[in-house]
């Protein structure tokens, strides 16, 4: 799996299709805020307005999310929260259950 560049200011992970979990989001939320769709399992990793934003379907909402994170102080605060929340309880193989 490729790594997200360290200089990436945020992750935008929109989708119109339900997905169980976004591996990219899981590997990124330790460093930067993310914008995810409410249609994804990755939504469970994001506390809306704390460590990222949850976008409902549609371009207007996505643009609003991007505008919020265009404010460097907002993006920096959410990135710091993302880091702290992730490392407070990082995923481990003993706590992660993958059902097939």
Phi, psi and omega per residue, in radians:
X1 nan 2.288 3.134
X2 -1.296 2.688 -3.126
X3 -1.667 2.603 3.054
X4 -1.329 2.316 3.138
X5 -0.993 2.493 -3.105
X6 -1.063 -0.454 -3.079
X7 -1.499 -0.022 3.128
X8 -1.125 2.165 -3.081
X9 -1.374 -0.366 3.133
X10 -2.898 2.913 3.075
X11 -2.036 2.248 3.038
X12 -1.904 2.076 -3.033
X13 -2.268 1.174 -3.104
X14 -1.455 2.718 3.069
X15 -2.820 2.581 3.027
X16 -1.782 -0.048 -3.084
X17 -2.027 2.369 3.138
X18 -1.188 2.322 3.075
X19 -2.254 2.571 -3.056
X20 -1.231 -0.721 3.139
X21 -2.830 2.488 3.107
X22 -1.736 1.842 3.107
X23 -1.028 -0.614 3.108
X24 -1.108 -0.727 3.127
X25 -1.134 -0.789 -3.127
X26 -1.022 -0.700 -3.104
X27 -1.390 -0.250 -3.065
X28 -1.779 -0.533 -3.019
X29 -1.114 -0.156 3.076
X30 -1.370 -0.146 -3.030
X31 -2.233 -0.674 -3.021
X32 -2.402 2.741 3.053
X33 -1.202 2.707 3.139
X34 -2.227 2.589 2.955
X35 -1.897 2.062 -3.115
X36 -2.173 2.758 3.083
X37 -1.425 2.559 3.073
X38 -1.228 -0.135 3.139
X39 -1.514 0.169 -3.055
X40 -2.096 2.650 2.998
X41 -1.120 -0.435 3.115
X42 -1.063 -0.341 3.112
X43 -1.002 -0.526 3.141
X44 -1.175 -0.305 -3.138
X45 -1.557 -0.219 -3.025
X46 -1.944 2.233 2.971
X47 -1.675 1.875 -3.015
X48 -0.921 2.120 3.129
X49 1.494 -0.075 -3.124
X50 -1.854 -1.077 3.132
X51 -2.049 0.257 3.130
X52 2.855 -2.901 -3.124
X53 -2.346 2.536 3.084
X54 -1.839 2.114 -3.093
X55 -1.752 2.291 3.002
X56 -1.450 2.899 -3.059
X57 -0.975 2.324 3.027
X58 2.198 2.575 -3.084
X59 -1.208 -0.582 -3.103
X60 -1.097 -0.799 3.136
X61 -1.135 -0.706 3.115
X62 -1.080 -0.734 3.099
X63 -1.107 -0.664 3.088
X64 -1.096 -0.741 3.107
X65 -1.074 -0.786 3.129
X66 -1.090 -0.658 3.110
X67 -1.150 -0.664 3.093
X68 -1.063 -0.823 -3.084
X69 -1.408 -0.087 3.012
X70 -1.256 -0.357 3.055
X71 -1.345 1.957 -3.067
X72 -0.967 -0.651 -3.124
X73 -1.197 -0.650 3.075
X74 -1.147 -0.816 -3.130
X75 -1.099 -0.722 3.139
X76 -1.144 -0.744 3.128
X77 -1.113 -0.776 3.136
X78 -1.184 -0.623 3.074
X79 -1.109 -0.727 3.094
X80 -1.114 -0.763 3.089
X81 -1.088 -0.704 3.126
X82 -1.030 -0.804 -3.141
X83 -1.081 -0.868 -3.093
X84 -1.134 -0.753 3.125
X85 -1.127 -0.718 -3.138
X86 -1.096 -0.868 -3.041
X87 -1.386 -0.198 3.030
X88 -1.182 -0.569 -3.113
X89 -2.639 1.176 -3.057
X90 -1.162 2.659 3.120
X91 -1.142 2.565 3.058
X92 -2.466 2.832 -3.113
X93 -1.164 -0.422 3.131
X94 -1.395 -0.397 3.125
X95 -1.777 -0.220 -3.081
X96 -1.666 2.129 3.125
X97 -1.924 2.168 3.097
X98 -1.981 2.045 -3.122
X99 -1.765 2.334 3.096
X100 -1.997 nan nan
